[in-house]
Amino acid sequence: MKKTICLVPLLLAAWSGAAQTNSPGLTIEQVVAEVLKNNRALKSARASWEAMKERVPQERAWADPRAGVDVERMGTTRFDTFTDNEWMVSQEIPISGKNRLRGKVAEAEANAFHGTVRGRELDLASRARMAFFRYANTFGLIDLNRRNEDLLKQFAGLSLEKYRLGLRSQADALMAETELAKNGEALRDLELQLSESQSRLNVLMNRPPNAELPKPILQTPHYPEQDLQQLVSMALRHRPELQNAQFKIKAAETRRDLAKRQWIPDPEIRVEARQYNGAGRPISEYDTGIFFNIPWVNYRKYKAAEREAQKNRESADEELAALELETFGMIRDQLKRIENTHHHLTLFQEKIVPLARQTVEASLAAYTSDKATLLDLITAQRGVREAETMLQQHSTDYMSAVAEMETLVGPGAGAK
């Protein structure tokens, strides 16, 4: 009987003992920082952005000067002989400012692509958080499984002791051993999930998939109530897709101005120098000239370019409006998701799990005094295992929902 009486304090110790350790662990901040620093897909996007910025000085530059020579022959058809040379140098002068507008378009497009890079950063940070939460969740489930195993071993020992004393049948001992075996089978599945979570995290951090990871350190964040309109306003300032759309509008506006400037011809200045009677002779004459292209003869071409630019501007406006409306919906849904997961988390923390634990304690006391069957005890133990598993899952869902909101409105927007 002494062995039986000691089970209740051991049970309470198992529940309050959670796997506390002073050893260093892995935090979500470390994971996100390493992903943003080392992820190869992100490095590729950043390199593409740097490449796009180099287009700006190219588009702003003047057209290359042109140089040439006109070799003239008189009285002969031999290719290797000549009588006169006419040297030419010309340069187009962009007085219309079309080169500056092309530079502004390239700059706006580079800024828009930077929004794409920022979006990829946020997406990878979000994926890193989700992977970390899954990793931490699996760690927590394994911890619950092992604590459950300890309890089942104690139940098995108690039922075996009662069987030896002739107080219970052998079926009780076999039932306890069966539950213990099932718990071991569940542990193997959890270990597989843990391995997959480790691989996913390592790949995001650009590490070998089989690299060892420390135990996760996780704190459930508090998320105070926020005004929907305030969150939407924050998201409209923060979301990269919206910034991207705004720069697309700027690029479209500049392209429209550029299309209108195509009607303005840029002059080409030319200088010609003549050299008579073969090489070695001094320059004898100089000519200067100015030339213009004539865009007005291609009226339909340039009008079509204006209409194209205008439609692209309208398309960019519609895209921005659609993204703003989409953002409003995303914030509203995410806020509801946070409220819902927080409700579930609080309900399980404050009511369902404590009641399930009390049920096990009551069933254990009843079984110890032969007022209940082992099936009653096992059923109660299954109930507390399911409740604690759901508590673990709701905690993960809540932290994931908060992290997703931070991705939309900005890091730490609602945390305290």
Secondary structure as a PSIPRED ss2 file (coil, helix, strand):
# PSIPRED VFORMAT (PSIPRED V4.0)

   1 M C   1.000  0.000  0.000
   2 K H   0.000  1.000  0.000
   3 K H   0.000  1.000  0.000
   4 T H   0.000  1.000  0.000
   5 I H   0.000  1.000  0.000
   6 C C   1.000  0.000  0.000
   7 L H   0.000  1.000  0.000
   8 V H   0.000  1.000  0.000
   9 P H   0.000  1.000  0.000
  10 L H   0.000  1.000  0.000
  11 L H   0.000  1.000  0.000
  12 L H   0.000  1.000  0.000
  13 A H   0.000  1.000  0.000
  14 A H   0.000  1.000  0.000
  15 W H   0.000  1.000  0.000
  16 S H   0.000  1.000  0.000
  17 G C   1.000  0.000  0.000
  18 A C   1.000  0.000  0.000
  19 A C   1.000  0.000  0.000
  20 Q C   1.000  0.000  0.000
  21 T C   1.000  0.000  0.000
  22 N C   1.000  0.000  0.000
  23 S C   1.000  0.000  0.000
  24 P C   1.000  0.000  0.000
  25 G C   1.000  0.000  0.000
  26 L E   0.000  0.000  1.000
  27 T C   1.000  0.000  0.000
  28 I H   0.000  1.000  0.000
  29 E H   0.000  1.000  0.000
  30 Q H   0.000  1.000  0.000
  31 V H   0.000  1.000  0.000
  32 V H   0.000  1.000  0.000
  33 A H   0.000  1.000  0.000
  34 E H   0.000  1.000  0.000
  35 V H   0.000  1.000  0.000
  36 L H   0.000  1.000  0.000
  37 K H   0.000  1.000  0.000
  38 N H   0.000  1.000  0.000
  39 N C   1.000  0.000  0.000
  40 R H   0.000  1.000  0.000
  41 A H   0.000  1.000  0.000
  42 L H   0.000  1.000  0.000
  43 K H   0.000  1.000  0.000
  44 S H   0.000  1.000  0.000
  45 A H   0.000  1.000  0.000
  46 R H   0.000  1.000  0.000
  47 A H   0.000  1.000  0.000
  48 S H   0.000  1.000  0.000
  49 W H   0.000  1.000  0.000
  50 E H   0.000  1.000  0.000
  51 A H   0.000  1.000  0.000
  52 M H   0.000  1.000  0.000
  53 K H   0.000  1.000  0.000
  54 E C   1.000  0.000  0.000
  55 R H   0.000  1.000  0.000
  56 V H   0.000  1.000  0.000
  57 P H   0.000  1.000  0.000
  58 Q H   0.000  1.000  0.000
  59 E H   0.000  1.000  0.000
  60 R H   0.000  1.000  0.000
  61 A C   1.000  0.000  0.000
  62 W C   1.000  0.000  0.000
  63 A C   1.000  0.000  0.000
  64 D C   1.000  0.000  0.000
  65 P C   1.000  0.000  0.000
  66 R E   0.000  0.000  1.000
  67 A E   0.000  0.000  1.000
  68 G E   0.000  0.000  1.000
  69 V E   0.000  0.000  1.000
  70 D E   0.000  0.000  1.000
  71 V E   0.000  0.000  1.000
  72 E E   0.000  0.000  1.000
  73 R C   1.000  0.000  0.000
  74 M C   1.000  0.000  0.000
  75 G C   1.000  0.000  0.000
  76 T C   1.000  0.000  0.000
  77 T C   1.000  0.000  0.000
  78 R C   1.000  0.000  0.000
  79 F C   1.000  0.000  0.000
  80 D C   1.000  0.000  0.000
  81 T C   1.000  0.000  0.000
  82 F C   1.000  0.000  0.000
  83 T C   1.000  0.000  0.000
  84 D E   0.000  0.000  1.000
  85 N E   0.000  0.000  1.000
  86 E E   0.000  0.000  1.000
  87 W E   0.000  0.000  1.000
  88 M E   0.000  0.000  1.000
  89 V E   0.000  0.000  1.000
  90 S E   0.000  0.000  1.000
  91 Q E   0.000  0.000  1.000
  92 E E   0.000  0.000  1.000
  93 I C   1.000  0.000  0.000
  94 P C   1.000  0.000  0.000
  95 I C   1.000  0.000  0.000
  96 S C   1.000  0.000  0.000
  97 G C   1.000  0.000  0.000
  98 K H   0.000  1.000  0.000
  99 N H   0.000  1.000  0.000
 100 R H   0.000  1.000  0.000
 101 L H   0.000  1.000  0.000
 102 R H   0.000  1.000  0.000
 103 G H   0.000  1.000  0.000
 104 K H   0.000  1.000  0.000
 105 V H   0.000  1.000  0.000
 106 A H   0.000  1.000  0.000
 107 E H   0.000  1.000  0.000
 108 A H   0.000  1.000  0.000
 109 E H   0.000  1.000  0.000
 110 A H   0.000  1.000  0.000
 111 N H   0.000  1.000  0.000
 112 A H   0.000  1.000  0.000
 113 F H   0.000  1.000  0.000
 114 H H   0.000  1.000  0.000
 115 G H   0.000  1.000  0.000
 116 T H   0.000  1.000  0.000
 117 V H   0.000  1.000  0.000
 118 R H   0.000  1.000  0.000
 119 G H   0.000  1.000  0.000
 120 R H   0.000  1.000  0.000
 121 E H   0.000  1.000  0.000
 122 L H   0.000  1.000  0.000
 123 D H   0.000  1.000  0.000
 124 L H   0.000  1.000  0.000
 125 A H   0.000  1.000  0.000
 126 S H   0.000  1.000  0.000
 127 R H   0.000  1.000  0.000
 128 A H   0.000  1.000  0.000
 129 R H   0.000  1.000  0.000
 130 M H   0.000  1.000  0.000
 131 A H   0.000  1.000  0.000
 132 F H   0.000  1.000  0.000
 133 F H   0.000  1.000  0.000
 134 R H   0.000  1.000  0.000
 135 Y H   0.000  1.000  0.000
 136 A H   0.000  1.000  0.000
 137 N H   0.000  1.000  0.000
 138 T H   0.000  1.000  0.000
 139 F H   0.000  1.000  0.000
 140 G H   0.000  1.000  0.000
 141 L H   0.000  1.000  0.000
 142 I H   0.000  1.000  0.000
 143 D H   0.000  1.000  0.000
 144 L H   0.000  1.000  0.000
 145 N H   0.000  1.000  0.000
 146 R H   0.000  1.000  0.000
 147 R H   0.000  1.000  0.000
 148 N H   0.000  1.000  0.000
 149 E H   0.000  1.000  0.000
 150 D H   0.000  1.000  0.000
 151 L H   0.000  1.000  0.000
 152 L H   0.000  1.000  0.000
 153 K H   0.000  1.000  0.000
 154 Q H   0.000  1.000  0.000
 155 F H   0.000  1.000  0.000
 156 A H   0.000  1.000  0.000
 157 G H   0.000  1.000  0.000
 158 L H   0.000  1.000  0.000
 159 S H   0.000  1.000  0.000
 160 L H   0.000  1.000  0.000
 161 E H   0.000  1.000  0.000
 162 K H   0.000  1.000  0.000
 163 Y H   0.000  1.000  0.000
 164 R H   0.000  1.000  0.000
 165 L C   1.000  0.000  0.000
 166 G C   1.000  0.000  0.000
 167 L C   1.000  0.000  0.000
 168 R C   1.000  0.000  0.000
 169 S C   1.000  0.000  0.000
 170 Q H   0.000  1.000  0.000
 171 A H   0.000  1.000  0.000
 172 D H   0.000  1.000  0.000
 173 A H   0.000  1.000  0.000
 174 L H   0.000  1.000  0.000
 175 M H   0.000  1.000  0.000
 176 A H   0.000  1.000  0.000
 177 E H   0.000  1.000  0.000
 178 T H   0.000  1.000  0.000
 179 E H   0.000  1.000  0.000
 180 L H   0.000  1.000  0.000
 181 A H   0.000  1.000  0.000
 182 K H   0.000  1.000  0.000
 183 N H   0.000  1.000  0.000
 184 G H   0.000  1.000  0.000
 185 E H   0.000  1.000  0.000
 186 A H   0.000  1.000  0.000
 187 L H   0.000  1.000  0.000
 188 R H   0.000  1.000  0.000
 189 D H   0.000  1.000  0.000
 190 L H   0.000  1.000  0.000
 191 E H   0.000  1.000  0.000
 192 L H   0.000  1.000  0.000
 193 Q H   0.000  1.000  0.000
 194 L H   0.000  1.000  0.000
 195 S H   0.000  1.000  0.000
 196 E H   0.000  1.000  0.000
 197 S H   0.000  1.000  0.000
 198 Q H   0.000  1.000  0.000
 199 S H   0.000  1.000  0.000
 200 R H   0.000  1.000  0.000
 201 L H   0.000  1.000  0.000
 202 N H   0.000  1.000  0.000
 203 V H   0.000  1.000  0.000
 204 L H   0.000  1.000  0.000
 205 M C   1.000  0.000  0.000
 206 N C   1.000  0.000  0.000
 207 R C   1.000  0.000  0.000
 208 P C   1.000  0.000  0.000
 209 P C   1.000  0.000  0.000
 210 N C   1.000  0.000  0.000
 211 A C   1.000  0.000  0.000
 212 E C   1.000  0.000  0.000
 213 L C   1.000  0.000  0.000
 214 P C   1.000  0.000  0.000
 215 K C   1.000  0.000  0.000
 216 P E   0.000  0.000  1.000
 217 I C   1.000  0.000  0.000
 218 L C   1.000  0.000  0.000
 219 Q C   1.000  0.000  0.000
 220 T C   1.000  0.000  0.000
 221 P C   1.000  0.000  0.000
 222 H C   1.000  0.000  0.000
 223 Y C   1.000  0.000  0.000
 224 P C   1.000  0.000  0.000
 225 E C   1.000  0.000  0.000
 226 Q C   1.000  0.000  0.000
 227 D C   1.000  0.000  0.000
 228 L H   0.000  1.000  0.000
 229 Q H   0.000  1.000  0.000
 230 Q H   0.000  1.000  0.000
 231 L H   0.000  1.000  0.000
 232 V H   0.000  1.000  0.000
 233 S H   0.000  1.000  0.000
 234 M H   0.000  1.000  0.000
 235 A H   0.000  1.000  0.000
 236 L H   0.000  1.000  0.000
 237 R H   0.000  1.000  0.000
 238 H H   0.000  1.000  0.000
 239 R C   1.000  0.000  0.000
 240 P H   0.000  1.000  0.000
 241 E H   0.000  1.000  0.000
 242 L H   0.000  1.000  0.000
 243 Q H   0.000  1.000  0.000
 244 N H   0.000  1.000  0.000
 245 A H   0.000  1.000  0.000
 246 Q H   0.000  1.000  0.000
 247 F H   0.000  1.000  0.000
 248 K H   0.000  1.000  0.000
 249 I H   0.000  1.000  0.000
 250 K H   0.000  1.000  0.000
 251 A H   0.000  1.000  0.000
 252 A H   0.000  1.000  0.000
 253 E H   0.000  1.000  0.000
 254 T H   0.000  1.000  0.000
 255 R H   0.000  1.000  0.000
 256 R H   0.000  1.000  0.000
 257 D H   0.000  1.000  0.000
 258 L H   0.000  1.000  0.000
 259 A H   0.000  1.000  0.000
 260 K H   0.000  1.000  0.000
 261 R H   0.000  1.000  0.000
 262 Q C   1.000  0.000  0.000
 263 W C   1.000  0.000  0.000
 264 I C   1.000  0.000  0.000
 265 P C   1.000  0.000  0.000
 266 D C   1.000  0.000  0.000
 267 P C   1.000  0.000  0.000
 268 E E   0.000  0.000  1.000
 269 I E   0.000  0.000  1.000
 270 R E   0.000  0.000  1.000
 271 V E   0.000  0.000  1.000
 272 E E   0.000  0.000  1.000
 273 A E   0.000  0.000  1.000
 274 R E   0.000  0.000  1.000
 275 Q E   0.000  0.000  1.000
 276 Y C   1.000  0.000  0.000
 277 N C   1.000  0.000  0.000
 278 G C   1.000  0.000  0.000
 279 A C   1.000  0.000  0.000
 280 G C   1.000  0.000  0.000
 281 R C   1.000  0.000  0.000
 282 P C   1.000  0.000  0.000
 283 I C   1.000  0.000  0.000
 284 S C   1.000  0.000  0.000
 285 E E   0.000  0.000  1.000
 286 Y E   0.000  0.000  1.000
 287 D E   0.000  0.000  1.000
 288 T E   0.000  0.000  1.000
 289 G E   0.000  0.000  1.000
 290 I E   0.000  0.000  1.000
 291 F E   0.000  0.000  1.000
 292 F C   1.000  0.000  0.000
 293 N C   1.000  0.000  0.000
 294 I C   1.000  0.000  0.000
 295 P H   0.000  1.000  0.000
 296 W H   0.000  1.000  0.000
 297 V H   0.000  1.000  0.000
 298 N H   0.000  1.000  0.000
 299 Y H   0.000  1.000  0.000
 300 R H   0.000  1.000  0.000
 301 K H   0.000  1.000  0.000
 302 Y H   0.000  1.000  0.000
 303 K H   0.000  1.000  0.000
 304 A H   0.000  1.000  0.000
 305 A H   0.000  1.000  0.000
 306 E H   0.000  1.000  0.000
 307 R H   0.000  1.000  0.000
 308 E H   0.000  1.000  0.000
 309 A H   0.000  1.000  0.000
 310 Q H   0.000  1.000  0.000
 311 K H   0.000  1.000  0.000
 312 N H   0.000  1.000  0.000
 313 R H   0.000  1.000  0.000
 314 E H   0.000  1.000  0.000
 315 S H   0.000  1.000  0.000
 316 A H   0.000  1.000  0.000
 317 D H   0.000  1.000  0.000
 318 E H   0.000  1.000  0.000
 319 E H   0.000  1.000  0.000
 320 L H   0.000  1.000  0.000
 321 A H   0.000  1.000  0.000
 322 A H   0.000  1.000  0.000
 323 L H   0.000  1.000  0.000
 324 E H   0.000  1.000  0.000
 325 L H   0.000  1.000  0.000
 326 E H   0.000  1.000  0.000
 327 T H   0.000  1.000  0.000
 328 F H   0.000  1.000  0.000
 329 G H   0.000  1.000  0.000
 330 M H   0.000  1.000  0.000
 331 I H   0.000  1.000  0.000
 332 R H   0.000  1.000  0.000
 333 D H   0.000  1.000  0.000
 334 Q H   0.000  1.000  0.000
 335 L H   0.000  1.000  0.000
 336 K H   0.000  1.000  0.000
 337 R H   0.000  1.000  0.000
 338 I H   0.000  1.000  0.000
 339 E H   0.000  1.000  0.000
 340 N H   0.000  1.000  0.000
 341 T H   0.000  1.000  0.000
 342 H H   0.000  1.000  0.000
 343 H H   0.000  1.000  0.000
 344 H H   0.000  1.000  0.000
 345 L H   0.000  1.000  0.000
 346 T H   0.000  1.000  0.000
 347 L H   0.000  1.000  0.000
 348 F H   0.000  1.000  0.000
 349 Q H   0.000  1.000  0.000
 350 E H   0.000  1.000  0.000
 351 K H   0.000  1.000  0.000
 352 I H   0.000  1.000  0.000
 353 V H   0.000  1.000  0.000
 354 P H   0.000  1.000  0.000
 355 L H   0.000  1.000  0.000
 356 A H   0.000  1.000  0.000
 357 R H   0.000  1.000  0.000
 358 Q H   0.000  1.000  0.000
 359 T H   0.000  1.000  0.000
 360 V H   0.000  1.000  0.000
 361 E H   0.000  1.000  0.000
 362 A H   0.000  1.000  0.000
 363 S H   0.000  1.000  0.000
 364 L H   0.000  1.000  0.000
 365 A H   0.000  1.000  0.000
 366 A H   0.000  1.000  0.000
 367 Y H   0.000  1.000  0.000
 368 T H   0.000  1.000  0.000
 369 S C   1.000  0.000  0.000
 370 D C   1.000  0.000  0.000
 371 K C   1.000  0.000  0.000
 372 A C   1.000  0.000  0.000
 373 T C   1.000  0.000  0.000
 374 L H   0.000  1.000  0.000
 375 L H   0.000  1.000  0.000
 376 D H   0.000  1.000  0.000
 377 L H   0.000  1.000  0.000
 378 I H   0.000  1.000  0.000
 379 T H   0.000  1.000  0.000
 380 A H   0.000  1.000  0.000
 381 Q H   0.000  1.000  0.000
 382 R H   0.000  1.000  0.000
 383 G H   0.000  1.000  0.000
 384 V H   0.000  1.000  0.000
 385 R H   0.000  1.000  0.000
 386 E H   0.000  1.000  0.000
 387 A H   0.000  1.000  0.000
 388 E H   0.000  1.000  0.000
 389 T H   0.000  1.000  0.000
 390 M H   0.000  1.000  0.000
 391 L H   0.000  1.000  0.000
 392 Q H   0.000  1.000  0.000
 393 Q H   0.000  1.000  0.000
 394 H H   0.000  1.000  0.000
 395 S H   0.000  1.000  0.000
 396 T H   0.000  1.000  0.000
 397 D H   0.000  1.000  0.000
 398 Y H   0.000  1.000  0.000
 399 M H   0.000  1.000  0.000
 400 S H   0.000  1.000  0.000
 401 A H   0.000  1.000  0.000
 402 V H   0.000  1.000  0.000
 403 A H   0.000  1.000  0.000
 404 E H   0.000  1.000  0.000
 405 M H   0.000  1.000  0.000
 406 E H   0.000  1.000  0.000
 407 T H   0.000  1.000  0.000
 408 L H   0.000  1.000  0.000
 409 V H   0.000  1.000  0.000
 410 G C   1.000  0.000  0.000
 411 P C   1.000  0.000  0.000
 412 G C   1.000  0.000  0.000
 413 A C   1.000  0.000  0.000
 414 G C   1.000  0.000  0.000
 415 A C   1.000  0.000  0.000
 416 K C   1.000  0.000  0.000
